[in-house]
Structure formats: structure tokens, C-alpha cells
Amino acid sequence: MKTLEPVYSLGVDETDSSLPPKERRFAVLLSALLSSLTKDKVADGALQRLLQNGLHTAEAIDKADEATIKDLIYPVAFYTRKACNMKKIAKICLTKYDGDIPSSLDELLALPGIGPKMANMVMTLGWFNVQGICVDTHVHRICNRLGWVTQPGTKQKTSSPEQTREALQRWLPKEEWVRINPLLVGFGQTICTPLRPRCGMCTVSEFCPSAFKESSTSSSKSKKSGKRQILGLNLAILGRTFYPLIFPFGCRLVL
């Protein structure tokens, strides 16, 4: 399989590993908040502007004017709401966690604007503690196309990323929980796209029950195999095609 375009991943860059641990964790939390419903490059640009202006700690965000934060993070989606949530999160972190971020999934989920996908990302990249799979629309779509997930007690596809996360975690080995996100996101950005997927270029199409059903490529037969049987092969092929896992810091999960 040939990658048709660069796969861009969002996250605190490797150079930011020089930040003190508490500051790096807060920067990871900011990157998660900024990424929601926003293109990767836009969100990463906003994060870099915050870093360049020293606004990557709870103390700095708490003291900063909300209008300044809005100007720096624009044009991320819902930048006004996100600036407000950043101020609220900073206050909570200062009051309850001595300027650090929460260290449990439940406490992260209690923060304004932080959902399951973002909380799992922060636990993985902030605390190096894998609590769950980060499932975005790419992972959700591809897992359903491959037949890896269904709603409990049915053969119906999962209807949301959160349902997909729960279904995946019921059977996917935990050692694959981090790797699956960057592999499938890169795959979804270049080959298994939302519209007209490039099935003719896909090296796992013969194992995919959805192959050629949505693409404009000429039809080809596909084999249906159990998800556990083909998982290792699929991930191995995708892994060789895109990029190796560099954990814990070089692997930057994509939201």
C-alpha cells in the first residue's frame, strides 16, 4: 500500500518532552481540548501559539485574559467556548490538584469540555497510563467496515465512537490499545476514507467484508474472517505501511 499524502498527527511534539512533567501534562490536556472538531494542523498551531506565549500551565491560563486566549487559539472550532473551558479547567487544576491535572479517568471526565476520547488520550500521553482506546471517527468507521465491532447482543454496527470503544475493549488485547489509534487514523486519512475508499489500493481488502461496496473501484471478492483471526495480520500490514510505534512519547494519538 502506498501512502498518498502525509499523515499528520496532533499532539505535544517530542521537543516538548523538555518541559517539566507537570507542565507537559497540562500541555497534553490543552492539546486534547483544542483538538475537538478541529483539523489537526489548526489545533496544533493553536497549541504552539499557547506554548510560545507561555500559556501552557494552569497558573498562566488562570491569570491570562480570556480574550487573549481566544485570539491565540483562533480559528479552532468553538474557540470561544474552549477558551472559557480552559479558564475553568485551570482554576480546577489549581484548586484541587496543585496546578497539575487529574490522574484518573473519572476526574478527567469531570473537567469542562473533556469527553471519553480526550480523557483516554490524556491518561495515555499525560500519565503514560493506558485506560482505554482513543476512538475517533476514523477508528469508528474502519472497525465497522472490517466487522470488528457490533452492538451488544446484536450483529448491528456500533452507532458512535464511544460504542466502538466499548466493543473493541471487550476483545482487543490491551497491548494493542495504543497502537490501534495512529494506525487506523493514518489508514483512514489516506486509504479507507469516509467517501469512496480506495479499496483497490488496500492490502487488507481481501479480509474486509465491506471491500468495494462503497468505493468507485471495480468490484472484487472479499473474504470474511473472524476479527481475532485477522487482527494481527491487519495491524501488522498497516503498521509496516504507516509508522512504527514509538511509545510512550513519540506516539501521538490523533483526535
N, C-alpha and C positions, 0 to 999 in steps of 0.2 A: 504494500500500500504506500502510495506517495502522498506526503503532506502537501496540500495545495496552497496553504497560506500559513504564516507563523501562528503558533498557538500562544495567545497572550494570557498570562495568569496573574491574578491580583494578589497582593499581599505585602507584608512588610518585607522589603528587599533584604537580601543576605547582608548588605552593608550595615543594616540597622541592628545586626546582632551585637554591634559595639555599644549599643545603648545599655544602661543599667537594666537589670531584669525587670524591675517594677515599671520603668518607662517603656520598655519593649512590649510588655504585656498590655499596657494601656494603648499603645500604638496598634497592636493587633486588634484590640476591641474597637478602636476607631475605624480601622480598615473594614471590619465586618459591618459596622453600622453604615458606612458610606457606600458599600457595595450593593446594597439592596436596590433592585430595579434600575441599576445603573450599569452602563457599559464599563468593562474592566479598565480601559485606559483613562476614562473620565474619573472613575473612583480613585484610581492610583494617583492620578495627577493631583486630585484634591488632597489626598493623604500627604503627598510630597510637599505641597504648599504649607500644610499644617506643620510638618516637620521642619521645614526651612524657617518658619516663623516661631519655632519653639513651642508650638501648641500641641504637644503630644503627651502631656501629663495632666493628671486630674487637677493639680494646683493651677496650672496655666490656663486650662479651659475654664475653670471656675472663675478666674479673675478676668478673663477676656470678655470684651463686649460681644454680645450675640450678633450684632450687625457685622462685626469684623469676621466672625466665624462664618457667617453666611457668605460674605464676599469671597473668602478663601476657598470654600468648598463648592461654590457655584461652578459648573452647572450640573452637579449630581441631582438625581431625581429627588424631589421633595426636600430640597436643600434647606428651606425654612424650618420644616418640621425636624429635620435631622440636626440642625444647629441647636434647636430648642432641646432635643433629647440629649445631645452631647453635654449641654449645661446641666441637665438633670442628672445624668449619669455621673458626671464629675463630682457633683455635690454628694451623691450617694456614696461614691467611692471614697471621698474624703471623710465622710461622717462615719461610715460603717467599716471601712477596710483600710484605713490609714493611707489613703491615696492609691492603694493597689486595686486590682479588680477581683471580683468574686472568684473563688476557687472551686465552686461546684456548679453543676449544670442547672440545678433548680434556682440558685441565686442569680446566675446569669440571665435566665429566662425571666426573672422578675424585673430586670432593667428595662427602661422605656425603649421601645423600638427593636428589641433583641428577640428573635424567634429561634426555633429549634435548629435550623440550618446554621445560623450565625453563632449560636451558643456552642454547638459542636465544633465549629471551626476554631473558636476562641479556646476551648478546652484543649484541642489538639495542638494548635500553634502557640498558644499563650502559656499553657501549663504542661505541654507535652504529655497530656493525659487523654487517651482516646476513649471517649464515652459514647460516641455514636458516629454514624456515617453522615457526611455532608452531602445532601442530595439537592441538586438544583434542577432546573428544567431539562438540562441535557441528560443527566443521570436518570431522571424520572422517565423521560421519553425512551431512551435506549434500553433500559431494563424492561420496559413493557414491550418494546419491539422484539427483544430477544426472548421474551416469555419467562423472564427470571422472577417476576413478581405477580401476585394476584391478591385480590381482596380475601380476607379470611373466610374459609368455608365455601368459596366460590371459585370459578375459573375466570371471573371478570378481571379486567385490568385495574390496577390501582388508579385512583382519580386525583391524587395530589402527591407532591413530593414527600410530604410527611407520611402518607400511607406507604409510599415506596420505601422510605427509610425503615419503617417498622417491619415491612415484609422482608427486606434484604437482611436486616439484622437477625431475623429468625433463623436464617440458614447460612449466611455468608460467614466464613471463618473470620474471626476478629483480626487476624494478621493482615487481612485484605481490606479492612475498613478505611485505612488512609489512602491506600494506593488506588482504589477504585474511582475516587473523585477526579484527580487530574487525568487519569487515563481516559475515562469516559467523556469528560468535558472536552479534552482535545479532540477526541474522536467525533464528538457531536458538533464541534465547530468546523470541522473540515470534511468529514465523510458522511456521518449519519445525521445530516442536517434536518431541521424541522420540516422543511418543504423540499420535495424532490431529492431525497437522499441519494447519494452516489453509490448505489448498490453494486454497480459494475466494477467499482474500484475497491470494494470492501473484501478483505481477506478472510472475514468470518461469515460471509453471506450464506455459505452452504450450510451453516448451522443455525441460521436465523429464520424463524417461521414467518417473519414479516418481509423477507427479502423480495425486492422487485414489486411489491404490492403498492408502494407509494411513489416509487421513482419513475422517471421517464425512460429509464434504461430498458432494453428488451428483456423479456421475461426469462427467468432461469429457474430450474428446480432447486428447492432448498430442503435440507434435512431437518427434521425435528428431533432434538435430543434433549435429555433431561438437563436441567440447569446445572446440577452438580457435576455432571459428566463433562460438559463443555466449558465450564467456568475457567478452569486452569488454562486450557488452550486459548480461549478468547483473551484472557488477561495477558498471557504470555505474548501473543501476537501483537496486541495493542501496545504492550509495554515496549517491545522492540521497535515498534513503529514511531512512537512518540518520544518519551524521555524517561530515563531511569528514575527510580525513587531515590530521592536524597532526603533522608529524614534524620532529625526532626525539623531542621530549619530551612533546608533548601527546598523541601516540598511545600509549595504554596497552594493551598486549596483555593478552588475557584468558586465564587458565588455567582 
